[in-house]
């Protein structure tokens, strides 16, 4: 009786299960799905590239043993790695790997290939190939994997409306602004990707203001500015990132002004990003700034706690990793500055886990967060984290960290807790809400009261001033 892929894989799992701990089996083998068996080649699907690399590095010999037992020495294993989970409109994007041979799934290849069927698009790409060099869309930036929250809801909604009907809505131009790492580039590229996938006759270009400026300088030297201008005048959708860097570049601004006017008058869509609202942009011509305000200006703010939790869940899910809620909550409370830093911590965690063969647990999370969340610029000589501050204060007052974080209101405990909170604010970049979380889940108003109380006592009480100085010296000695 011929074998099928499910039977073969289940028999392999029986071998594997006998040789590794139960938790490791649940983490690394239960999520795997058998796809097909062709001759002696078994194809299994894994949730991510990281997942595949971990299995290959840590369990390759065990897999070989299981495959040999089931399929013989000629048996081979092929991985189908999920690169993009897809959505209702597109199938998942996967890559098949078998003994260093990489084959792309035909459906994935079809769904991710830039469609150049429209003659207009072909002609422009061919004629202005030099301008397109270095201008690329990131296929990973989509609306589906952009986590929406109160911090970015208006921007996301406006972006999606523009993506569905470019140049038709009142959001033209659409200006998105916000600090570093809050998702501006992700959102504008999601707009571009959506239009390119669903309205293939549209000519869409994404360019940074730096690239735009460099193009201008290069064509100015070549006495070929008209060709560059003609290139941009034929766009259906122009997306320009970080327009604040056009500041002070008068000639570049002048060319951009004429391109902007022409495209807007023709009903073409313009999307821009900036690190601040138009009214705060310096070094840009007034006539240009006034046009920036014609459509909609929407901001992206720092993600709130719930949004950070959702981002972590989404990132881990895309990598095929599962962590307990305690770790995810710790990360969400500890990194509250921007999305890029939050994703950087997750990538660092996976790298540390893979390279050092460590489980992703709370101690490892604290170590990585400590490395990334550096000391405040107010105290460059002190590089400490909340855990160390709590330890030093607890040792000073001869109490345990558990007591410090408890609900005890004893005078000496409350005072030690307030001093620790005071130093957390002074010597780290954590927000008040995050500091409160690390002290038994107290709210930010409790932290404010503690900081104010210790500050007042330090000014008016000699004993408190001496205590704060002694603990400060201990922290510097432990850095």
C-alpha positions in Angstrom: 0.0 0.0 0.0 1.6 3.4 -1.0 2.4 5.8 1.7 1.0 9.3 2.0 2.7 12.5 3.3 0.6 12.7 6.5 1.3 9.1 7.5 5.0 9.5 6.7 5.3 12.7 8.7 3.3 11.4 11.6 5.7 8.4 11.8 8.7 10.9 11.7 7.1 12.8 14.5 7.0 9.7 16.6 10.7 9.3 16.2 11.4 13.0 16.9 9.1 13.1 20.0 11.1 10.3 21.7 14.3 12.3 21.4 13.5 15.9 22.5 11.7 17.6 25.4 7.9 18.0 25.1 8.0 21.8 25.1 10.6 21.8 22.2 8.4 19.4 20.3 5.3 21.6 20.7 7.2 24.8 19.7 9.2 23.5 16.7 7.4 20.5 15.3 3.6 20.8 16.0 3.3 23.9 13.7 4.7 22.0 10.8 2.3 20.8 8.1 3.1 18.0 5.7 2.2 19.0 2.1 3.1 16.2 -0.3 5.2 13.1 -0.9 6.7 12.6 -4.3 8.7 9.4 -4.5 11.1 9.6 -1.6 10.9 13.5 -1.3 8.7 14.7 1.6 7.6 18.3 1.5 6.7 20.0 4.8 5.6 23.6 5.4 7.1 25.8 8.1 5.8 29.2 9.3 8.9 31.4 8.5 12.5 31.6 7.4 13.6 31.9 11.0 11.7 28.7 11.8 13.4 26.9 9.0 16.9 28.0 10.0 16.3 27.0 13.6 15.2 23.5 12.7 18.1 23.1 10.2 20.6 24.2 12.8 19.3 22.3 15.9 17.4 19.3 14.6 18.9 18.3 11.2 20.5 15.1 12.5 17.2 14.1 14.2 15.3 14.8 11.0 17.8 12.7 9.0 17.3 9.8 11.5 13.5 10.0 11.1 13.6 10.3 7.3 16.0 7.4 7.0 13.7 5.2 9.1 10.6 6.1 7.0 11.9 6.6 3.5 15.3 5.0 3.5 18.7 6.5 2.9 17.5 7.9 -0.4 14.7 9.9 1.4 14.9 13.6 1.2 13.2 16.5 2.9 11.9 19.6 1.2 10.8 22.8 3.1 8.0 25.1 1.9 8.7 28.3 3.8 5.9 30.9 4.2 7.3 34.3 3.3 4.0 36.1 3.1 0.7 34.7 4.6 -1.3 36.4 1.9 -4.9 37.6 2.3 -8.4 37.1 0.9 -7.2 38.4 -2.5 -3.9 36.7 -2.8 -2.5 33.3 -1.9 0.4 32.8 0.5 3.9 33.5 -0.9 6.1 30.5 -0.2 9.6 29.4 -1.1 10.5 25.7 -1.4 14.0 24.6 -0.3 15.5 21.2 -0.9 19.2 20.5 -0.4 20.3 24.1 -1.2 18.0 24.2 -4.3 15.5 27.0 -4.2 12.3 27.0 -6.2 9.6 29.6 -6.0 6.0 28.6 -5.9 4.4 29.5 -9.3 1.4 31.1 -7.8 3.6 33.2 -5.4 5.8 34.2 -8.3 2.8 35.3 -10.3 1.3 37.3 -7.4 4.5 39.1 -6.6 5.8 39.9 -10.0 5.5 43.5 -11.2 2.9 43.5 -13.9 4.2 45.3 -16.9 1.4 44.3 -19.3 0.2 47.9 -19.8 2.0 49.4 -22.8 2.1 52.8 -21.2 4.0 51.5 -18.3 6.4 49.5 -20.5 7.2 52.5 -22.6 7.9 54.7 -19.6 10.1 52.1 -17.8 12.1 51.6 -21.0 12.5 55.3 -21.9 13.4 56.4 -18.4 15.1 53.3 -17.0 17.9 55.4 -15.5 15.5 57.3 -13.3 13.9 54.1 -12.0 17.3 52.7 -10.9 17.3 52.5 -7.1 13.5 53.3 -6.9 11.9 50.1 -5.5 8.7 49.1 -3.7 8.9 46.8 -0.7 6.3 44.0 -1.3 6.2 43.4 2.5 4.6 46.8 3.1 0.9 46.2 2.8 -2.3 47.4 4.5 -2.9 43.8 5.7 0.3 43.8 7.9 0.0 47.5 9.0 -1.3 47.4 12.6 -4.0 49.9 13.1 -4.6 51.7 16.4 -5.8 55.1 17.8 -2.3 56.4 17.0 -2.6 56.0 13.2 -6.2 55.4 12.4 -6.8 58.6 10.4 -3.6 58.2 8.4 -4.4 54.5 7.6 -8.0 55.2 6.6 -7.0 58.1 4.4 -4.2 56.1 2.8 -6.6 53.2 2.1 -9.1 55.5 0.5 -6.4 57.0 -1.7 -5.2 53.5 -2.7 -8.6 52.5 -3.8 -9.3 55.7 -5.8 -6.1 57.6 -6.5 -6.6 61.2 -7.6 -10.4 61.0 -7.0 -10.7 61.6 -3.3 -10.4 65.0 -1.5 -7.2 63.7 0.0 -4.9 65.1 -2.7 -2.2 65.7 -1.8 -2.1 63.3 1.2 0.5 64.4 3.7 1.5 62.0 6.4 3.8 63.2 9.2 5.2 61.8 12.4 8.5 60.9 14.2 11.0 58.3 13.2 9.9 54.7 13.1 6.1 55.2 13.3 5.2 53.6 10.0 5.1 56.5 7.5 7.1 54.7 4.9 5.2 51.4 5.4 1.9 53.2 4.9 2.9 55.1 1.7 4.4 52.1 0.2 1.3 50.1 1.1 -0.6 52.7 -1.0 1.7 52.2 -3.9 1.6 48.4 -3.7 -2.2 48.4 -3.6 -2.5 50.6 -6.6 0.1 48.6 -8.6 -1.6 45.3 -7.8 -5.2 46.5 -8.5 -4.9 49.2 -11.1 -2.0 48.0 -13.3 -2.6 50.6 -15.9 -1.5 53.3 -13.4 2.2 54.4 -13.4 3.3 54.7 -9.7 6.6 55.9 -8.5 8.0 56.0 -4.9 11.0 58.2 -4.3 12.8 59.7 -1.3 13.4 63.4 -1.4 17.1 62.6 -1.2 16.9 60.5 -4.4 14.8 63.2 -6.0 17.5 65.8 -5.2 20.3 63.5 -6.4 18.4 63.0 -9.7 18.0 66.7 -10.1 21.8 67.4 -9.5 22.8 64.6 -11.9 20.6 65.8 -14.7 21.6 69.5 -14.1 25.2 68.5 -14.6 24.2 66.7 -17.8 22.0 69.6 -19.0 19.1 67.2 -19.1 16.6 68.6 -16.7 13.7 68.5 -19.1 13.9 64.8 -19.5 13.7 64.4 -15.7 10.8 66.7 -15.6 9.0 64.9 -18.4 9.5 61.6 -16.5 7.7 62.8 -13.4 5.0 64.6 -15.4 3.8 61.2 -16.7 3.2 59.7 -13.3 -0.3 58.7 -12.2 0.8 58.5 -8.6 3.8 60.2 -7.1 4.9 59.2 -3.6 7.7 61.2 -2.1 9.2 60.4 1.3 10.7 62.8 3.8 9.9 66.1 2.0 11.5 68.0 4.9 14.9 67.2 3.3 14.1 69.5 0.4 14.6 72.3 2.9 17.1 75.0 1.6 17.3 73.4 -1.9 15.8 76.2 -3.9 16.3 74.9 -7.4 15.1 71.4 -6.5 12.0 72.9 -4.9 11.3 75.0 -8.0 11.2 71.9 -10.2 9.1 70.0 -7.6 6.7 72.9 -7.5 6.0 72.7 -11.3 5.7 68.9 -11.2 3.3 69.1 -8.2 1.2 71.8 -10.0 1.0 69.8 -13.3 0.1 66.5 -11.6 -2.5 68.0 -9.3 -4.2 69.9 -12.2 -4.3 66.6 -14.2 -6.0 64.8 -11.3 -3.0 62.7 -10.5 -2.4 61.5 -6.9 0.4 63.0 -4.8 1.4 61.4 -1.5 4.1 62.8 0.8 5.6 62.1 4.2 7.4 64.4 6.6 8.7 64.4 10.2 6.5 67.4 11.1 3.3 69.1 9.9 3.6 71.6 7.0 3.3 74.7 9.2 6.5 73.7 11.1 8.6 72.9 8.0 11.4 75.4 7.6 13.4 76.3 4.5 10.6 75.5 2.1 9.0 78.0 -0.3 5.7 79.5 0.9 3.9 78.6 -2.4 5.0 75.0 -1.9 3.9 74.8 1.7 0.5 76.3 0.8 0.0 73.5 -1.8 0.9 70.8 0.8 -2.2 72.0 2.7 -4.6 71.6 -0.2 -5.6 68.0 0.7 -5.4 66.1 3.9 -2.6 66.2 6.5 -2.7 63.3 9.0 -0.3 62.4 11.7 1.1 59.1 13.0 1.8 59.1 16.7 3.7 56.9 19.1 1.8 53.6 19.4 -0.2 53.0 22.6 0.2 49.9 24.7 -2.6 48.0 23.0 -1.1 48.8 19.5 2.3 47.7 20.7 0.9 44.4 21.9 -0.8 43.9 18.5 2.5 44.7 16.6 4.4 42.2 18.7 1.8 39.5 18.2 1.8 40.2 14.4 5.6 40.2 14.1 6.0 37.0 16.1 3.1 35.3 14.1 4.8 36.2 10.8 8.0 34.5 12.1 6.1 31.4 13.3 7.1 32.1 17.0 4.9 31.9 20.0 5.7 33.6 23.3 3.7 33.7 26.5 1.7 36.8 27.4 4.1 37.8 30.2 7.0 38.2 27.8 4.9 40.1 25.2 3.5 42.4 27.9 7.0 43.1 29.2 8.2 44.0 25.7 5.2 46.3 25.1 5.7 48.1 28.3 9.5 48.4 27.9 9.7 49.7 24.3 7.3 52.6 23.8 9.2 55.0 21.6 8.5 53.8 18.1 7.6 50.7 16.0 11.1 50.4 14.5 12.8 50.1 17.8 10.1 47.6 18.9 10.7 45.4 15.9 14.4 45.8 16.4 14.1 44.2 19.8 12.1 41.3 18.4 14.7 40.7 15.7 17.5 40.9 18.3 15.7 38.4 20.4 15.4 35.9 17.6 19.1 36.4 16.7 20.2 35.9 20.3 18.1 32.9 20.6 19.3 31.4 17.3 23.0 32.2 17.6 23.4 31.4 21.3 20.9 28.5 21.2 18.9 30.1 24.0 15.1 29.9 24.7 13.3 33.2 24.4 12.4 33.8 28.0 11.9 36.8 30.3 15.6 37.0 31.4 16.8 37.1 27.7 14.1 39.7 26.9 15.4 41.9 29.8 18.9 41.5 28.6 18.1 42.6 25.0 15.9 45.5 26.1 18.7 46.7 28.4 21.1 46.7 25.4 18.8 48.6 23.2 17.2 51.0 25.7 20.3 53.1 26.6 20.6 55.6 29.5 19.1 59.0 29.3 21.3 61.8 27.8 21.0 63.6 31.1 23.3 61.1 32.7 25.7 59.7 30.1 27.9 58.4 32.9 25.2 56.0 34.1 24.1 53.1 31.9 21.5 51.2 34.0 18.1 49.6 33.6 15.1 49.3 35.8 16.1 45.8 37.1 19.5 47.1 38.3 18.0 50.2 39.9 15.6 48.0 41.8 18.4 45.7 42.9 20.6 48.5 44.1 17.8 50.2 46.0 16.6 46.9 47.6 20.2 46.1 48.7 20.5 49.6 50.2 17.3 49.2 52.2 17.7 45.5 52.9 14.5 44.5 51.3 13.6 42.1 48.5 12.5 43.1 45.0 9.2 41.2 45.6 8.5 43.4 48.6 9.4 46.5 46.6 6.9 45.7 43.9 4.2 44.5 46.4 1.2 46.4 47.6 2.8 47.1 51.0 2.3 50.7 52.2 4.7 50.5 55.1 6.6 53.8 55.4 10.1 52.3 54.7 8.8 50.2 51.8 6.9 53.0 50.2 9.9 55.3 50.6 12.3 52.8 49.0 9.8 52.3 46.1 9.5 56.0 45.5 13.3 56.4 45.4 13.6 53.6 42.9 10.9 55.2 40.7 12.7 58.5 41.0 16.0 56.9 39.7 14.1 55.1 36.9 12.9 58.4 35.6 16.3 60.1 36.0 18.5 57.4 34.5 16.4 55.6 31.9 14.2 56.4 28.9 11.2 54.5 30.1 7.8 56.3 30.1 6.0 56.9 33.4 3.5 54.2 32.4 6.2 51.7 31.8 8.0 52.5 35.0 4.7 51.9 36.9 4.3 48.5 35.2 7.7 47.4 36.5 6.6 48.3 40.0 3.7 45.9 40.4 1.5 47.5 37.7 1.1 50.9 39.3 -0.4 53.7 37.2 1.5 56.7 35.9 0.0 59.1 38.5 1.6 57.0 41.3 5.0 57.4 39.5 4.5 61.1 39.1 3.7 61.5 42.9 6.8 59.4 43.8 9.1 61.5 41.6 7.8 64.8 42.9 8.0 63.6 46.5 11.6 62.5 46.3 12.5 65.7 44.3 11.0 67.9 47.0 12.6 65.9 49.9 16.0 66.0 48.1 15.8 69.8 48.1 14.6 70.3 51.6 15.8 67.3 53.6 19.5 66.7 54.2 19.1 63.0 55.0 17.2 62.4 51.8 19.8 64.3 49.8 22.6 62.2 51.3 20.6 58.9 50.6 19.9 59.8 47.0 23.6 60.7 46.5 24.8 57.4 48.1 22.4 55.3 45.8 23.5 57.3 42.8 27.2 56.5 43.6 26.2 52.8 43.9 24.5 52.9 40.5 27.5 54.4 38.9 29.7 51.7 40.5 27.4 49.0 39.0 27.1 50.4 35.5 
